[in-house]
């Protein structure tokens, strides 16, 4: 479709998907500093879209819990894995005496 104008419906669907992605990525989470409130926010986002996620806590009770959910698809449908939303690094701090952040 090079050079073609996309039909309004396709543009609308694309906009809706980008808006959802933007909302999802704005949920504040920081790796190794995940709070129950952060977990609840991610679960609520997906619940609002019809997907109930289960929290899978690490066996030793330490670390970041995983969230798991499944949507039934047609037989032999490809699998989509969403991974890493918690994998946001904490803000950089300046190193003493380096003058750099």
PyMOL commands that set and color helices and strands:
alter all, ss='L'
color gray80, all
select helices_A, chain A and resi 8-25+36-48
alter helices_A, ss='H'
color red, helices_A
select strands_A, chain A and resi 54-56+66-68
alter strands_A, ss='S'
color yellow, strands_A
deselect
rebuild
show_as cartoon
